[in-house]
């Protein structure tokens, strides 16, 4: 990543608003990027700081989410990359960003018919993680984003998951395949603007970071 930053800031630094940093584990990762950017900006003669958007992709990153959000004034927001933390936690998801039919609640038994079949309702495996990320971002005044949904063909479930994230407080999401490119904007109304971020970042976006 150092080579990428050195090249990009020198050549197009005046055109960069935000950089996305994958696999952020703790505040130390943001401190490192902050110092590198400061030196590169000074060398390039930039007068506007480049902001940082961190991607949560490990259990350790989620555990340290509050300190990550407050690690630098450059912090613009966070995105959740659900595939890697699911593997890191040994979660039993059936698709990236989705859940599992066995993760459910069951209605209470009917006292008059205790043996009768009881309805079940699948629950969201990502509710805790998204809520914690949203709280940390709100505490530090930055933006939370959801990540990609893995089932390319199931646009309806994709939009449902994106809508759930929006209702919990996320301002947008990421998508990385053509079949999902309409889902973020279809599911999430525009976020309110703040002075922390350019206007372009106040709209839901559909993109994938280059790694």
ABEGO torsion letter per residue (X at the ends): XAAAAAAAAAAAAAABABBBBBGBABAAAAAAAAAAAAAAAAAAGBABBBBBBBBBABAAAAAAAAAAAAABAABAEBBBBAAAAAAAAGBABABBGBBBAABBBBBBBBAABAABBBBBBBBBAAAAAAAAAAAAAAAAGBBBBBBBBABAABAAAAAAAAAAAAAAGBAEBBBABAAAAAAAAAABBBBBBBAABBAAAABBBBBBBBX
